[in-house]
Every structure is written in C-alpha cells, then in structure tokens.
C-alpha cells in the first residue's frame, strides 16, 4: 500500500520547485547528485505549461508531470519527496519498503541514503534568530551513500519498482532518475506490504475569529481534496469542526465548494455530516480549540475519533499533508500511539523558509529549532530530520491523540499565547514527532506584537510553569521582570512595562481570581492600552530621518551607554526607529516607532515621573514575589485539575 505519495508543486500552495525535486542538465552521471557543489536547477515553468523545444526539464503544473530530455537528471532529495526512513523505522511497524515511480520512457535509477548532523551553533538563537539572510549553515553535515546493492530495481508497465532491502535506522532515502531517453515523470510514491496496526479517524479542529476568507478557503480545500475525492484515503475518516469565535460564519459559507461537487455528481453526502460549525464566545485561541475538542471528542464520542488536528484558520493548507499524517499514524508502534505529531511552520511570504521546526520551553525562554532554514537546499533536508529535544509544537498544525484529551485534561483558558506550550509540556509522554513534508505556511509579523502581549507573555508564562519539574524560582522571575521592564523604560514604553506588572499581580492573586476573570472584558482592557498608530503624514514627519539599529550589531556596552544617555538632558527632539529594531533613544525627547508594513507607527515621549514610578513598582513587585512565590505556585498546581476540566470549560464557554 502507498504510505507516502510523491508530491508536485502547486501554484496556489507552494511553487518552490526545489522543495519537491532537484535537477541537473545532461552531463556526467557518475557522482553528479553525490556532489553537494553541483549547480542543480530546474527551468521553472509553473504558469507556462507549453513545452518549448530546447528546454531540458519542464514541469506542467496542470497535469503535474515533469518532462526531461535524454541525459537530464532528476533527484527527489527534497523536503516533500525524500522518505524519512529513520523515523518510519523508529516510530512505525513497517517491515518492508519499496519505491514506485510512474515514468514514461527509459530511465536509469539509483537510490541514495543521506544522514545529516547539526552542530550546536546552528541551533543557537544568536545564529539564526534574525532574518533569513543571517542563517549560518556551516554547522550542517551530510553523509550521502548510494545503496544500489541494498535495493533491486525492475521495470513494469507503468514505470519502475525499487525494492529497498534494508530499512535504515536514521536519515532519509530518495531516488535519483537519469533520462536514458526523453521521459515523463508522472508521480509515484513509497509503498509497504506491512498492514496498518491502528484504525485512524481524524477530527480537524479549526478556531477562527472574523477570518471568513481564510477559513472558507481551507475548509473548501478539505471538501474538494478529501471529502469528495475517491482517491483520498481519508475520505471516510475525517470530519471538520470549526469554532467560530467571531460568530460571523454560517454553513452557507461552505456550500459553494460543496455545491460544485454535488452538481458534478462527485459527492452525495449531506454537508453537515462532515462539516460542523459552532458559534463560540470570543475566548481566544485556547477557547476556540478547546471547544473543538469538546465537540468532537466528548459530545460526539460515537464517532470514535482517534486523533484531533488543531489548525489555525489563516494558514495555507495542503490537504496532501493531512493524508501524509494519516498514513503515518496508521502504522505507529504501540508505545508511540500517545505521541503528538507536530507540523513545521513555513513563512507565507517566503514559502521556502522554515520559520520553526519544533521548540523547547525552558521555563522563561523558548528555544526554536531550525529557524529560518532555506528548505530548497539539499543539506537542510537531511539535517532537518535530526531530532531535537522539543517539548511542544505550535497549534498552527498539531496532531493530538484522543487518548490525551480527557475530561480532566483539557487546555488552560489562557485566551491567547502559551496555551499550546503548556498543553504540550503537560502531555509530553513520548515527545512530539516531526517529519519532513508535514507542514503549513503561516503569515509572520516580526517583533510587532501589541503591548497587550506583554501581559499574556508574562502571566501565561508563569501559568505554564506550574507543575514543571524545573519550576521557575522567585529569583528567576525577578531577573526576567527586570530585563523586560528596563528594556521598556529606557525606550519610553511605560505602558508596556506596566503590562508586565499587571500580569504578575494577576498571577499572584491566585487561581480563584483567574477562574472568575472575564476573558472578553480583560482582553478589551489590555487592547485599550495598545499604542495608537499614526502615519508620518499625520505627524508631519520626514521618513528620511529613519535610523535602524540592527540586533546583531549592538555591543553590550551600548546598552550601558544608552541607559546613561537616558538620564542626561535631551539633545534631539525626535528619533525615528524601525519597529523591528531596539529603538534606543540616544538622548532624544521622543521616539517614533515605525512599522514598514503598515506605513505607520506610534509615538512615545520621555517621562521621568512615569519612569521612576516603574522603578518603585519594580521593587515592590519583587518583594511581593519573594514573599508569595512558593505558596502561590502550590495553589495553582493544586487547582489545575479544576481549571482544565470539561465542567469548568463548559461553564466558561457557556456551552448548553
């Protein structure tokens, strides 16, 4: 049976060809694909489907066919089409493996095994925490080995079958095709004769708030590509649960895609048998995702879903990723059936850039792995398979076994932020599994969160620490508070500093206060304090004054100098700074933080009175932390079963 289909690029999803296949013009076969310095390329013709004489390699996007002239070489050493043999060996029960290639024409085929390794420096946030051109790949190492002797290749009527005689314990395998005549590659995939050992039924849980276009687009894809597709293995094994926090959707919003299929006689099911829509109070992402858990896994237990996939509404979704997830789940070994499967996140604007492949929450800081890697590069494909010590994966695409989602083990009502982190580390039984090819594309906003996020960052970080083995100490929290407050005060962002204090105060009021807090009113209060953006024209400001201080160019002594400058008389009226940068004031009376995307910014002024008030409040808050910390942490831990229970959530969400 087919366990991983070879995928081809689609314009509306991802048109980065090298994430699907690599190519080489006619030349010497010997060792060509083996050499990491080869100039691999493909003539990119996603939009022009006409074959032109003289082109060596072409891709027809409508037919999803690669055409190659004699001598050309196509390699599937790519993010979507290499096979994660090491992880399939470790986590699943498959005992044999074959590759089927649907090729018209004559070809020579070789199979390679590649194992990557990663130096620690590559996963250091200082190395890859910036924009994509700052990523350093010096720490990536890949060993490639041709495995001709460990596989047998035979031609059949539709192409070639390659039997792999050894299932390797690490790395990836992939075929390389040389055209011995003009050929067409029409697809194929990786297959096994091993029978699945687990019945898998999936609930797809989507939380949305006034993003009608995004969610109807993604649900429409699921209807067309899965529900109505006779070829999809998931056709009878998936339903969609949408929590509409904005209460702006109706079933008619999903009916256009459905009606097309009914008219074409491709589907005869009632829509409400597959798509379930619930109007939910705006209790943030945590409230929306928990609503889908309750509806799919508790109120409708007769469906016996084995897993729920939590998925953001504003992603670009490839339904073939869900099918790939489904195939992997069907073969999981018994000891890993309580493991979560994470989706790797890619940038929406640069769809070849991996924004994150799992992360580790260490009590205060979050360490992201393989951040800003260019996944068109062959070496990154192998190295991305190296398992890092992650303890959670974000809910933009997260596969959670229903065995975990119990009536006393639901997420924490955090409104937004840290809900996925806390739930991941609480249920980190066997770790979270990541695989190349299981991903989504998500919009990014770098360093542009509103100051209300200061409140959620700090309060929710403290709640996420409750019950951890390495629980956050009072001293650690005070040090973290100091860094945040000082950073905001010297940049005149006094409102942002005050949000930090409010977050700590609310946490130390204890779980009873938290459980009675109205999430909508509290969020409105936080949002009302956000800075108001104005255009430069409104402020009669000249953007030529814009100064940009890059993160990696600021030496430590600069911060000390800036703190001294803050206390000295001003020598400049206004300093303009990019919102992406630190915004050091350098003796300016005011700062205009400019957002290049919004073409607007917010204006802050030096205020000694507010600054000293923050200093005084810092010392008072630090004293309170030392006095209450251990006692309050125990209170939160004792109450955890209450505020993560179905009974609490149904009252919280007013579910009848």
C-alpha positions in Angstrom: 0.0 0.0 0.0 1.0 3.6 -0.6 2.3 5.3 2.5 3.9 8.5 1.0 2.9 9.9 -2.3 5.4 11.8 -4.4 4.1 15.4 -4.5 4.5 18.0 -7.1 4.3 21.8 -6.6 1.0 23.6 -7.0 0.9 27.3 -7.7 -1.8 28.1 -5.1 0.1 26.2 -2.3 3.8 26.3 -2.9 5.6 26.9 -6.2 9.1 26.4 -4.9 10.3 23.6 -7.2 13.4 22.7 -5.2 11.2 21.8 -2.2 9.8 19.0 -4.4 12.6 17.9 -6.8 16.2 18.9 -7.8 17.6 18.6 -11.3 20.7 18.6 -13.4 21.3 19.3 -17.1 22.7 16.5 -19.2 26.3 15.6 -18.2 28.4 13.0 -16.5 26.2 10.6 -14.4 29.0 9.4 -12.2 28.7 11.0 -8.8 26.8 14.0 -10.1 24.0 14.0 -7.5 26.5 12.9 -4.9 28.3 16.2 -5.1 26.9 19.0 -2.9 28.6 21.6 -5.0 26.7 20.7 -8.2 24.7 23.5 -9.8 21.3 21.9 -9.5 18.5 23.8 -11.1 15.2 23.4 -12.9 13.7 25.5 -15.7 10.7 27.0 -13.7 7.5 26.9 -15.7 4.6 26.8 -13.3 2.5 29.2 -15.3 3.6 28.4 -18.8 2.5 24.8 -19.4 3.5 24.7 -23.1 6.5 22.6 -24.0 9.2 24.6 -25.8 11.9 23.0 -27.9 15.4 23.3 -26.3 14.2 23.2 -22.7 15.9 20.3 -20.9 13.5 20.0 -18.0 9.9 21.3 -17.8 7.1 21.0 -15.3 3.5 21.0 -16.4 1.5 22.4 -13.4 -1.9 21.4 -14.7 -1.0 17.8 -15.4 1.6 17.6 -12.7 4.1 16.0 -14.9 7.9 16.5 -15.2 9.3 16.2 -18.7 13.0 15.7 -19.1 15.2 15.2 -22.2 17.7 12.5 -22.6 20.6 12.9 -20.2 18.9 15.0 -17.7 18.9 14.0 -14.0 16.0 14.4 -11.5 16.6 13.9 -7.8 13.9 13.6 -5.1 16.3 14.7 -2.4 13.8 17.3 -1.3 11.7 18.4 1.6 8.5 16.9 0.3 9.7 13.8 -1.6 12.6 12.3 0.3 11.4 9.5 2.7 12.1 9.8 6.4 13.3 6.3 6.7 14.9 6.7 10.2 11.7 8.0 11.7 9.5 5.4 10.0 11.9 2.8 11.3 11.8 4.2 14.9 8.1 5.0 15.3 6.2 2.7 13.0 5.8 -1.1 12.4 6.7 -1.2 8.7 8.9 -4.1 7.8 9.5 -3.6 4.1 9.7 -0.6 1.8 9.5 -0.1 -2.0 9.5 2.9 -4.3 7.2 3.1 -7.2 8.0 5.6 -10.0 5.5 6.3 -12.8 7.8 7.1 -15.7 7.0 7.0 -19.4 10.2 6.3 -21.3 13.6 4.7 -20.4 15.5 5.7 -17.3 18.3 4.7 -15.1 17.5 4.9 -11.3 19.7 5.0 -8.3 18.7 5.2 -4.6 20.6 7.2 -2.0 20.7 7.2 1.8 21.6 10.5 3.4 22.2 11.2 7.1 22.5 14.8 8.4 24.1 16.1 11.6 23.9 19.6 13.1 26.5 21.4 15.2 25.1 23.1 18.3 26.0 26.5 16.9 23.4 26.2 14.2 20.6 25.8 16.7 21.8 28.7 18.8 19.2 31.5 18.6 22.0 34.0 18.2 22.9 32.4 14.9 19.6 32.0 13.3 17.2 34.2 15.2 17.2 37.1 12.7 16.1 37.4 9.1 16.7 34.6 6.6 20.0 36.1 5.3 21.6 35.8 8.7 21.2 32.0 8.9 24.5 30.1 9.1 24.8 26.7 7.5 28.4 26.0 8.4 27.3 23.5 11.1 25.3 21.3 8.7 27.0 18.0 7.8 25.5 15.4 5.4 26.8 11.9 4.5 25.4 10.5 1.3 25.7 6.9 0.3 24.5 5.2 -2.9 22.6 2.0 -1.9 22.4 0.2 -5.2 23.4 -3.1 -3.6 20.7 -2.8 -1.0 17.8 -2.5 -3.4 16.5 -4.2 -6.5 15.0 -2.3 -9.5 12.7 -3.7 -12.1 10.6 -2.2 -14.8 6.8 -2.7 -15.0 4.2 -1.5 -17.4 3.8 1.9 -15.7 7.3 2.6 -14.7 9.7 1.2 -12.2 9.5 -0.6 -8.8 12.5 -0.3 -6.5 12.6 -2.7 -3.5 14.6 -1.4 -0.6 16.2 -4.4 1.1 17.2 -2.5 4.3 15.2 -0.1 6.4 17.8 2.3 7.8 17.7 3.5 11.4 18.4 7.1 10.6 18.3 9.7 7.8 16.4 9.8 4.5 16.3 7.8 1.3 15.4 9.1 -2.1 15.6 8.0 -5.8 17.6 9.8 -8.5 16.5 9.4 -12.1 18.6 9.8 -15.2 16.7 10.0 -18.5 18.1 7.5 -21.0 15.5 8.8 -23.5 13.1 11.7 -23.3 10.9 10.8 -20.3 7.9 12.0 -18.4 7.6 11.5 -14.6 4.0 11.4 -13.6 4.3 10.5 -9.9 4.7 7.5 -7.7 5.5 7.0 -4.1 6.8 4.9 -1.2 5.0 1.7 -0.5 4.9 -1.2 2.0 3.3 -4.6 2.3 3.0 -4.3 6.1 -0.6 -4.0 7.2 -1.6 -1.0 9.3 -1.9 -1.7 13.0 -4.1 1.2 14.1 -7.5 2.5 12.9 -7.3 6.2 12.4 -10.3 8.6 12.3 -9.4 12.3 12.4 -11.3 15.4 13.6 -9.9 18.6 12.1 -10.3 21.4 14.7 -10.2 25.0 13.4 -10.5 28.1 15.6 -11.4 31.3 13.8 -12.2 34.9 14.6 -13.5 37.0 11.7 -11.3 35.5 9.1 -14.0 34.3 6.8 -12.0 34.2 3.6 -9.2 32.1 5.1 -11.4 29.5 6.9 -13.8 29.0 4.0 -10.8 28.6 1.6 -9.2 25.9 3.8 -12.5 24.1 4.5 -13.3 24.3 0.8 -10.0 22.5 0.1 -10.8 19.8 2.5 -14.2 19.3 0.9 -12.7 19.1 -2.6 -9.5 17.2 -2.0 -10.6 14.8 0.8 -14.3 14.5 1.3 -15.2 14.4 -2.4 -12.1 12.6 -3.6 -12.4 8.9 -4.4 -8.6 8.8 -4.3 -8.2 10.2 -0.8 -7.6 7.5 1.9 -9.2 10.0 4.3 -12.5 10.3 2.5 -14.4 8.3 5.1 -12.1 9.1 8.0 -12.2 12.8 8.5 -14.6 15.5 9.8 -14.1 19.2 10.3 -15.1 21.1 13.5 -15.0 24.9 13.3 -15.2 27.1 16.4 -16.4 30.5 15.2 -15.3 32.9 17.9 -16.4 35.9 15.9 -19.9 34.4 15.3 -19.8 35.7 11.7 -20.0 32.3 9.7 -22.8 30.1 8.6 -23.0 26.8 6.9 -23.8 28.6 3.7 -20.3 30.0 3.6 -19.0 26.4 3.0 -21.7 25.4 0.5 -20.2 26.9 -2.7 -17.4 24.4 -2.9 -19.8 21.7 -1.8 -22.5 22.7 -4.4 -19.9 22.5 -7.3 -19.2 18.9 -6.3 -22.9 18.0 -6.0 -23.6 19.4 -9.4 -20.7 17.5 -10.8 -22.1 14.3 -9.1 -18.9 13.8 -7.2 -20.5 13.8 -3.8 -23.9 12.9 -2.4 -23.3 13.4 1.4 -25.1 16.0 3.5 -22.6 18.7 4.2 -23.4 18.8 8.0 -22.3 15.2 8.2 -18.7 16.2 7.5 -18.5 19.9 8.5 -19.6 21.1 11.9 -19.8 24.8 12.8 -20.2 26.1 16.3 -20.7 29.7 17.4 -18.4 30.3 20.3 -17.7 33.2 22.7 -14.5 35.0 21.9 -12.4 33.2 24.5 -9.3 33.4 22.3 -7.4 30.6 20.6 -7.4 28.4 23.7 -11.2 28.8 24.0 -11.8 28.0 20.3 -9.5 25.0 20.1 -10.9 23.6 23.4 -14.4 24.0 22.0 -13.5 21.8 19.0 -12.0 19.2 21.4 -15.2 19.1 23.5 -17.5 18.9 20.5 -15.5 16.3 18.5 -14.1 14.1 21.2 -16.6 14.3 24.1 -20.1 15.4 22.9 -19.8 13.2 19.8 -17.8 10.3 21.1 -19.8 7.9 18.9 -17.6 8.9 16.0 -14.7 7.5 17.9 -12.0 9.8 16.5 -8.6 8.6 17.2 -6.9 12.0 16.8 -7.7 15.7 16.5 -5.6 18.0 14.4 -5.7 21.6 15.8 -5.1 24.0 12.9 -5.0 27.8 12.6 -7.5 29.4 10.3 -5.1 31.7 8.4 -2.6 29.2 7.2 -2.1 27.9 3.6 -3.1 24.3 3.8 -2.1 21.4 1.5 -4.6 18.6 2.1 -1.9 16.1 0.9 -0.1 16.9 4.2 -3.2 15.7 6.2 -3.1 12.5 4.1 0.6 12.0 4.8 -0.1 12.5 8.5 -2.9 9.9 8.3 -0.7 7.3 6.7 2.0 7.8 9.3 -0.5 7.5 12.2 -1.9 4.2 10.9 1.5 2.4 11.4 2.6 3.9 14.8 4.0 1.4 17.2 2.0 0.9 20.4 4.5 2.7 22.6 4.2 5.9 20.4 0.4 6.0 20.0 0.1 8.7 22.7 2.7 10.9 20.9 1.8 14.1 19.3 2.7 14.9 15.7 3.8 18.5 15.0 3.6 20.5 11.9 6.7 22.5 10.8 5.9 26.1 10.0 6.9 27.9 6.9 6.7 31.6 6.1 3.8 32.7 3.9 5.8 35.4 2.1 8.9 33.2 1.5 7.5 29.7 1.2 10.9 28.0 1.1 11.8 29.5 4.5 11.1 27.3 7.5 10.2 29.5 10.4 10.2 26.8 13.0 10.6 23.0 13.4 9.5 22.5 17.0 10.7 24.3 20.1 11.6 23.8 23.7 10.1 25.8 26.6 12.7 26.1 29.4 10.7 28.0 32.0 11.2 31.5 30.6 12.8 31.4 27.2 11.6 29.4 24.2 14.3 27.9 22.0 13.2 27.4 18.4 14.9 24.9 16.2 16.0 25.1 12.6 14.6 28.6 12.4 14.8 30.4 9.0 16.3 27.4 7.2 16.0 27.5 3.4 14.4 24.2 2.7 15.3 24.3 -1.0 18.8 23.3 -0.1 19.6 19.7 -0.2 21.7 19.6 3.0 18.9 21.2 5.1 16.6 18.3 4.1 18.7 15.7 5.8 19.7 17.9 8.7 16.0 18.8 9.4 15.4 15.2 10.2 17.8 15.3 13.2 15.6 15.0 16.3 15.9 17.9 18.7 14.8 17.8 22.4 11.5 19.6 21.7 8.7 19.5 24.3 5.9 21.1 22.3 4.7 22.1 18.8 2.5 25.0 17.9 -1.2 24.7 17.2 -0.9 26.0 13.7 -0.9 22.2 12.9 -0.8 19.9 15.9 -1.9 16.2 15.9 -3.2 15.2 19.4 -4.3 11.6 20.2 -7.8 11.5 21.6 -6.4 9.3 24.5 -4.8 12.5 25.8 -7.9 14.7 25.6 -9.7 13.7 28.8 -12.4 15.4 30.8 -9.9 16.5 33.4 -7.0 17.2 30.9 -8.2 20.0 28.6 -6.1 23.1 27.8 -5.8 26.0 30.2 -8.1 29.0 29.5 -5.2 31.4 28.7 -7.1 33.3 26.0 -4.1 33.6 23.7 -0.4 32.6 23.9 1.2 29.8 25.7 -1.8 27.5 25.5 -0.1 25.2 23.1 3.2 25.4 25.1 1.5 24.5 28.4 -0.6 21.6 26.9 2.4 20.2 25.0 4.8 20.1 28.0 2.0 18.8 30.3 1.4 15.8 27.9 4.9 15.2 26.7 4.8 11.5 27.3 6.9 10.3 24.3 7.9 13.6 22.8 6.5 15.3 19.8 7.3 13.8 16.4 8.2 16.0 13.4 8.6 14.8 9.8 9.8 16.5 6.7 6.8 17.2 4.5 4.3 17.7 7.3 3.9 21.5 7.4 1.8 24.6 6.8 2.5 28.1 5.7 1.7 30.9 8.1 1.9 34.7 8.0 4.6 36.2 10.1 4.9 39.5 12.0 8.4 40.1 13.3 8.7 42.0 16.6 5.4 43.7 16.0 3.2 42.3 18.8 1.0 44.9 20.5 1.9 45.8 24.1 -1.1 43.8 25.3 1.0 40.7 24.5 3.4 41.8 27.4 0.6 40.9 29.7 -0.1 37.5 28.2 3.6 36.7 27.7 4.3 37.1 31.4 1.1 35.9 33.0 0.8 32.8 30.8 4.5 32.0 31.0 4.0 31.8 34.8 0.9 29.6 34.5 2.8 27.3 32.0 5.5 26.8 34.7 3.0 25.3 37.2 3.8 21.7 37.8 7.1 21.7 35.8 10.0 19.7 37.2 12.3 22.7 36.9 9.7 25.2 38.2 10.6 28.8 37.9 12.1 30.3 41.0 11.3 33.7 42.5 14.8 34.9 41.6 14.5 33.8 38.0 11.2 35.7 37.7 12.6 38.9 39.2 15.6 38.7 36.9 13.2 38.3 33.9 11.0 41.1 35.1 14.0 43.4 35.4 15.1 42.7 31.9 11.7 43.4 30.4 10.9 46.5 32.5 14.4 48.1 32.0 14.2 47.5 28.2 10.8 49.2 28.0 11.6 52.1 30.3 14.7 53.2 28.5 12.7 53.1 25.3 9.9 55.2 26.9 7.4 52.4 26.6 6.0 52.8 30.1 2.6 51.3 29.2 4.4 48.1 28.1 6.3 48.0 31.4 3.0 48.4 33.3 1.5 45.5 31.5 4.3 43.3 32.9 3.4 44.4 36.4 -0.3 43.8 35.9 0.5 40.3 34.6 2.5 39.4 37.7 -0.1 40.9 40.0 -2.9 38.9 38.4 -0.9 35.6 38.6 -0.2 36.1 42.3 -3.9 36.8 43.0 -4.1 33.0 42.5 -6.2 30.6 40.5 -9.5 31.5 42.1 -9.2 35.1 40.7 -8.1 33.6 37.3 -11.1 31.3 37.1 -13.5 34.2 37.8 -11.8 36.6 35.3 -14.0 37.5 32.4 -11.7 36.8 29.4 -13.5 39.2 27.0 -13.5 42.2 29.4 -10.0 41.6 30.4 -8.8 41.3 26.8 -10.6 44.5 25.9 -8.8 46.2 28.8 -5.5 45.0 27.6 -6.2 46.0 24.0 -7.4 49.5 25.0 -3.9 50.2 26.3 -2.2 49.4 23.0 -0.3 52.2 21.2 -2.3 54.1 18.5 -0.6 54.0 15.1 -0.4 57.2 13.0 1.1 57.8 9.6 4.2 60.1 9.2 2.0 62.5 7.3 -0.3 62.8 10.2 2.6 63.7 12.4 4.3 65.8 9.7 7.4 63.6 10.0 10.2 63.1 7.4 11.0 59.4 6.9 14.5 60.3 5.8 15.2 60.6 9.5 14.6 56.9 9.9 17.5 55.2 11.8 17.9 51.5 12.0 20.0 49.7 14.6 20.4 46.0 13.8 20.1 43.5 16.6 23.4 41.7 15.9 25.4 45.0 15.7 24.7 46.2 19.2 27.5 45.6 21.7 26.7 45.1 25.3 28.4 48.3 26.4 25.9 50.2 24.1 23.1 49.3 26.5 25.0 50.8 29.4 25.8 53.9 27.4 22.1 54.2 26.4 21.0 53.9 30.0 23.3 56.8 30.9 22.1 58.8 27.9 18.5 58.3 29.1 19.3 60.2 32.4 21.1 63.1 30.6 19.4 66.1 29.0 18.0 65.6 25.5 19.9 66.9 22.5 17.4 65.8 19.9 13.7 66.3 19.7 12.6 63.1 17.9 14.3 59.9 16.9 12.7 57.7 14.3 13.3 54.0 14.7 12.0 50.9 12.8 9.6 48.9 14.9 11.7 45.8 14.2 14.7 47.3 16.0 15.5 48.0 19.6 14.7 51.7 19.3 17.5 53.1 21.5 16.7 56.7 22.3 20.2 58.3 22.4 19.1 61.4 24.4 16.0 62.1 22.3 13.0 63.6 23.8 10.7 61.2 21.9 10.7 58.2 19.6 8.6 57.3 16.7 8.5 53.5 16.2 7.7 53.0 12.5 6.2 49.8 11.0 7.3 49.5 7.4 4.4 47.2 6.5 1.6 49.4 8.0 3.3 52.5 6.8 2.5 53.9 10.2 3.9 54.0 13.7 3.4 55.1 17.3 4.9 57.9 19.2 6.3 57.8 22.7 7.9 60.5 24.9 10.3 60.6 27.8 8.6 61.0 31.1 10.8 60.9 34.2 7.8 60.7 36.6 6.4 57.5 34.9 9.9 56.1 34.7 10.6 56.5 38.4 7.1 55.1 39.2 8.1 52.0 37.2 11.3 51.7 39.2 9.4 51.9 42.5 6.8 49.4 41.4 9.6 47.1 40.3 11.0 46.9 43.8 7.5 46.5 45.4 6.7 43.7 43.0 10.0 42.0 43.5 9.3 42.0 47.3 5.9 40.6 46.7 7.3 37.8 44.5 9.8 36.7 47.2 7.1 36.7 49.8 4.4 34.8 47.9 6.0 32.7 45.2 6.2 29.2 46.7 2.8 29.4 48.3 1.1 30.7 45.2 2.7 28.2 42.9 1.4 25.3 45.1 -2.1 26.9 45.0 -2.0 26.9 41.2 -0.8 23.3 41.0 -3.5 22.1 43.3 -6.2 23.9 41.3 -5.0 22.8 37.9 -7.4 19.9 37.6 -10.3 22.3 38.1 -9.4 24.9 35.5 -8.5 22.3 32.9 -11.7 20.2 33.4 -14.6 19.8 31.0 -17.0 21.0 33.7 -15.1 24.3 34.1 -14.7 24.8 30.3 -18.4 24.3 29.6 -19.3 26.9 32.2 -16.5 29.2 30.9 -17.7 28.9 27.3 -21.4 28.9 28.3 -22.0 25.6 26.4 -25.5 24.3 27.0 
